[in-house]
Amino acid sequence: MSEGKLTIGKLGLVFLDLFIINLSYIAIFILKSGQQIPGKNFSAYLHVAPWICLAAVLVFYVFDLYNGWLHRDLNNVIYSLILALIITNLLAMGLLYLTQAFAMPRSVSILAPVLEAALLALYRLFLWYFHKRFSSTKRVIVIGKDAQEAMMVANKFSCHAKGRFEITMVVYTDDIKKIESRIKQKDHDIVAINSTLLRKGRVIDICIKEHKEIFMVPDITAVLLNSSDTCYVDDTLMFALKPPGIKPGQKLLKRTFDIICSLIFLGILSPVMIFIALIIHITSPGSALFKQERLGENGKSFEVFKFRSMVNNAEKLTGPVLAIDRDPRITKFGSFLRATRLDEIPQFINVLQGDMSLVGPRPEREFFVSQFSDTIPYYRYRMEVKPGITGLAQVMGKYTTSAEDKLRFDLMYIRNYSILMDLKILLLTARVVFQRDKAAGVENNMKAVAKT
């Protein structure tokens, strides 16, 4: 979920997108009716065109098609573009119905999006390859306190947008002199470092003097401070950090939004739920619905509902164990349910009951909450709001993302909550459903590793 300032380049993209969308409608009109487009048909289109343009800009923005898209994997960009167009044109059809613009031919409403997709994909493809051809690869030195931390960060860089970053060196040490000597070397452009190491000695000073860009892995305190307010007490600059949580007015709006959307989703998805339940019964012995005790807002216990994706009584022999990548307990159909997030559908019932929200930190079991609270600072702050079916950690991370990394996203969500943010996360969840991670590991991309 990248953020960025409005630039001339982004404005150019917006205008070009809108030009292509409107051009596609006009081209289909001409192909269907010839040069003389029936006045009533074209008038119906002009009536809804401004709303279609507004919907397109908003949806394209939500899917990060204006911020940092040139640095993302091409498959990721195409997925986002196609899904954004589907949502935009579903909204367009809804607008045609609500405004009773029935003079708009259905053939135009169906064919125009196909032409839009082709033209938008072609020009974005051209820009992506042009940027790829002439932009330089950033060389990265990764510095961590120990081997595990350093290699984990290096792997993140290697898995992100192939060709954008190249790992030139991985260093694991807390010796400030050795860190400084590595930073001064000329074969890297970016220094990726843990925030605790960044505070030691003259690390920032050396990076600035050597013209190195700094990528910092923030600790939880830094995440909280990132969303603090700036204030002045006499002649002293201060950060004002309020307790995490959502204001009463925001809670009421969020609850109303949750109820309305949950009723709509349950109504639309009820045939899908019946089908999933039948498949689970056929492919794996045991109940289709899985209930488990979780901790919600303020540590309150409740039963969460899910479609069962593991073998029956999966933890009978192991006890409470977090799911891992390629977990042998997960059934074949369960893998599909988890990958598409369809196993979470029954949680709309939890939302209606008031135990959960559509968007928020995922609810966790008491066993793991106690475990994580002992090892990860501020972990219990994520329970200052209701848990969600989806959340910022789910759209930005993976099933295998560490608890600490997920906490960073959860706290960012709580500190920056708005109803618009909820809408954006819900739309991004749709993208995640169709998007699979196929990145290679760090071992295929590093040229050199320095051990100190």
Disulfide bonds with the S-S distance in Angstrom:
none
